[in-house]
């Protein structure tokens, strides 16, 4: 399985546009080569380097199988359901590290079920763990000037 972006390459610095120092909009993402038995997707963006531990910037569940990417600046993914992130929002919240360089990990999960329910940022991985067929990540570091 693969996830790519037209806006940055894996390991390349996240452009300012997609952070709190820029327009704070979601980057374009596309995923492919997922297992044929995939029934839905989950998309996350997190910062494992945050001072308080793993900081969740974005969670979208129940993304339909027909959706294999998102355009730049998307607020609601077609058919997907946004879950509250650590900003208390259901939309993408761009990186805003307090100090130093942090890694921002965009992950797409292919699930063998069409829908998951009763999910929040704290139980997501537990809820999907037994349903993950495959996953892919793209990582972008970012440090504020």
Secondary structure, 3 states (H helix, E strand, C coil): CEEECCCCCCCCCCCHHHECCCCCCCCCEEEECCCCCCCEEEEEEEECCCCCCCEEEEEEEEEECCCCEECCCCCCCCCCEECCCCCCCCCCCCECCCCCEEEEEEEEEEECCCCCCCCCCCCHHHHHHHHEEEEEEEEEEEECC
